[in-house]
Amino acid sequence: TLPNRTRIAVASLHLPHTKETAPIRKRLCSAIMEQLSTQRCEGIILAGDFNMRKFEDNGTEQLCGGNWVDAWKAVTRSNYRKEYTWDGNENLYHGHDSFQFHCRFDRCYVKGEKLRLTHFDLIGNQPVDGKEGDYLSDH
């Protein structure tokens, strides 16, 4: 429950990672969103490693009655500087010579009329203790 007495459901997920598993991701995401929609709450936050490609965005936002808001799109107006949750040039989790590409695999979806998005940022893309290689995750 938020300070304004709005009850929210919060969940995280980690979906299969390959491009070929897009149909499985959609099915799993739909099941999770459906389950969250049954909760007695006035808003839902679903975040995590969706492992989605750009072509999957609109379909996911329309699942379970639609109205799912992609926090990155809504708050940053699709600011490319905050887009890539996997940036092999900035996050050296896999080392200097590996995975030198960038992609937005992670998402944060919000649903609910009483929820207002005001800020979005990427965290965890720097070494934990300032030492190279000590990252929380690869994205």
C-alpha positions in Angstrom: 0.0 0.0 0.0 1.3 3.4 -1.0 1.2 6.5 1.3 -2.0 7.6 -0.5 -3.6 4.2 0.4 -3.4 2.9 -3.1 -2.9 -0.9 -3.1 -0.5 -2.1 -5.7 0.8 -5.5 -6.8 4.5 -5.7 -7.7 6.2 -8.6 -9.4 9.4 -9.4 -11.2 10.1 -12.0 -13.9 12.9 -13.6 -16.0 11.7 -14.9 -19.3 13.5 -17.2 -21.9 16.2 -15.3 -23.8 16.5 -16.3 -27.4 14.7 -14.6 -30.3 13.0 -17.9 -31.2 11.3 -18.1 -27.8 9.2 -14.9 -28.5 5.9 -17.0 -28.6 6.8 -18.6 -25.2 7.6 -15.2 -23.7 4.3 -13.9 -24.9 2.4 -16.9 -23.4 4.3 -16.6 -20.0 3.9 -12.8 -19.9 0.2 -13.1 -20.6 -0.2 -15.7 -17.8 1.7 -13.5 -15.3 -0.2 -10.4 -16.2 -3.5 -12.3 -16.0 -2.6 -13.6 -12.5 -1.6 -10.1 -11.4 -4.9 -8.7 -12.7 -6.8 -10.9 -10.3 -5.2 -9.3 -7.3 -7.3 -6.9 -5.2 -5.3 -3.8 -6.0 -5.5 -0.5 -7.9 -2.3 -0.8 -9.8 0.3 -3.2 -11.0 4.1 -3.0 -11.5 5.7 -5.8 -13.5 9.5 -5.5 -14.1 12.4 -7.7 -15.0 14.3 -9.5 -17.6 11.7 -9.9 -20.3 14.5 -10.7 -22.9 12.2 -9.1 -25.4 13.1 -7.7 -28.8 11.6 -4.4 -30.0 9.1 -6.1 -32.3 7.4 -7.7 -29.2 6.7 -4.4 -27.4 3.2 -3.5 -28.8 1.9 -7.1 -28.4 3.0 -7.2 -24.8 1.4 -3.8 -24.0 -1.9 -5.1 -25.3 -2.0 -8.3 -23.3 -4.8 -8.9 -20.7 -7.0 -6.0 -21.7 -4.1 -3.7 -22.7 -3.3 -0.4 -21.0 0.1 -1.6 -19.9 2.5 1.3 -19.9 6.2 0.9 -20.7 7.9 3.1 -18.1 10.9 3.8 -20.3 8.7 5.0 -23.2 6.3 7.0 -21.0 8.8 8.8 -18.7 11.8 9.3 -20.9 9.9 9.7 -24.1 12.1 6.9 -25.5 15.3 8.6 -24.6 18.0 6.5 -26.3 20.6 7.3 -23.6 18.5 5.3 -21.1 17.3 2.7 -23.6 19.9 -0.1 -23.5 19.7 -2.3 -20.5 22.4 -4.5 -22.1 25.2 -2.3 -23.2 28.4 -4.3 -23.7 30.4 -1.1 -24.2 29.4 0.2 -20.7 28.8 -2.9 -18.7 31.9 -5.1 -18.9 30.4 -8.1 -17.0 31.6 -10.4 -19.7 34.9 -8.7 -20.3 36.3 -6.2 -22.8 36.2 -8.6 -25.8 32.7 -10.1 -25.4 29.2 -9.1 -26.3 29.9 -5.7 -27.6 26.3 -4.9 -28.6 23.4 -3.2 -26.9 19.7 -4.0 -26.5 16.8 -3.2 -24.3 16.0 -6.7 -22.9 14.6 -5.5 -19.5 11.2 -3.8 -19.1 9.1 -2.2 -16.5 5.3 -2.2 -17.2 2.8 -0.3 -15.1 -1.0 -0.6 -15.1 -3.5 1.4 -13.1 -5.2 4.7 -13.3 -4.0 5.8 -9.8 -0.3 5.2 -10.7 1.6 8.1 -12.1 5.1 7.6 -13.5 7.5 10.4 -12.8 11.0 9.0 -13.0 12.9 6.3 -14.9 16.6 5.5 -14.8 19.0 2.6 -15.3 21.0 1.4 -12.3 23.5 -1.3 -11.8 25.5 -0.6 -15.0 28.6 0.3 -13.1 30.9 -2.0 -11.1 29.6 -2.6 -7.6 32.7 -1.7 -5.7 34.4 0.4 -8.4 36.5 -2.6 -9.6 36.2 -3.8 -13.2 34.3 -7.0 -13.5 32.3 -6.7 -10.3 28.8 -6.1 -11.9 25.5 -7.2 -10.4 24.4 -8.6 -13.8 25.2 -8.4 -17.5 22.0 -6.3 -17.9 
